[in-house]
Amino acid sequence: MAIPSGSKDEDPKGTVPNILTKSDTAANTDITTAKFVVGTVSTTSTSDATQENKVFAQDPASGTEMHLAEPVNYSKYSPFFP
């Protein structure tokens, strides 16, 4: 009897990259280069122009080992418009 292939336990895994403090563009590149997909991106307003579009939180955390093609979610700062 053949054992079906393609189960999650047989799928290749990778390590989630550290995207904290990176721009959203760099974060997206790092995520896809590591063979994951960009998941949910949340935003929080900031009046600090030096922090605009920078990642301040990610899930899962960097260094986490998980199956490739799984989503990496993150939160970034967006410009504050009063």
C-alpha positions as CSV (number, residue, x, y, z in Angstrom):
1,M,0.0,0.0,0.0
2,A,1.4,3.4,-1.0
3,I,1.8,6.2,1.5
4,P,0.4,9.5,0.2
5,S,3.0,12.2,-0.2
6,G,2.6,15.8,0.3
7,S,1.6,15.8,4.0
8,K,2.6,18.8,6.0
9,D,5.2,16.8,7.9
10,E,7.0,16.1,4.6
11,D,6.8,19.7,3.3
12,P,10.0,21.7,3.5
13,K,10.4,24.2,6.3
14,G,12.3,27.4,6.6
15,T,13.2,30.0,9.2
16,V,11.2,33.2,9.4
17,P,13.4,36.3,8.7
18,N,13.8,39.2,11.0
19,I,11.9,42.1,9.4
20,L,11.6,44.4,12.4
21,T,12.6,48.1,11.7
22,K,12.8,47.4,7.9
23,S,10.7,49.2,5.4
24,D,7.6,47.5,4.2
25,T,9.2,47.0,0.8
26,A,12.3,45.3,2.3
27,A,10.1,43.2,4.6
28,N,8.1,41.9,1.7
29,T,11.3,41.1,-0.2
30,D,12.8,39.3,2.8
31,I,9.5,37.3,3.3
32,T,9.2,36.2,-0.3
33,T,13.0,35.5,-0.7
34,A,12.7,33.1,2.3
35,K,9.9,31.3,0.4
36,F,7.0,32.5,2.7
37,V,4.1,34.7,1.7
38,V,3.2,38.1,3.0
39,G,0.2,37.8,5.2
40,T,-1.9,40.5,6.9
41,V,-0.3,43.9,7.1
42,S,-1.7,46.2,9.8
43,T,-0.9,49.9,10.1
44,T,-0.6,52.3,13.0
45,S,-0.2,56.1,12.5
46,T,2.9,57.9,13.5
47,S,3.9,61.5,13.4
48,D,7.6,60.5,13.4
49,A,8.6,60.8,9.7
50,T,11.7,58.6,10.3
51,Q,9.4,55.6,11.2
52,E,6.9,55.8,8.4
53,N,6.5,52.5,6.6
54,K,8.8,50.7,9.0
55,V,7.8,47.4,10.5
56,F,7.4,47.4,14.3
57,A,5.9,43.9,14.9
58,Q,5.8,40.6,13.2
59,D,4.0,37.2,13.6
60,P,5.4,34.7,13.8
61,A,8.6,35.9,15.4
62,S,11.9,35.9,13.5
63,G,13.8,32.6,13.9
64,T,10.5,30.5,14.0
65,E,10.7,27.4,11.9
66,M,7.6,26.8,9.8
67,H,6.4,25.3,6.5
68,L,7.3,27.2,3.4
69,A,4.5,29.2,1.7
70,E,2.9,30.0,5.1
71,P,2.0,33.7,5.8
72,V,4.2,36.1,7.8
73,N,2.1,38.9,9.2
74,Y,3.4,42.3,10.3
75,S,2.5,45.8,11.5
76,K,4.0,48.9,10.2
77,Y,3.8,52.6,10.9
78,S,2.0,54.8,8.4
79,P,2.0,58.6,8.1
80,F,-0.1,60.6,10.6
81,F,-2.5,63.0,9.0
82,P,-4.2,65.3,11.5
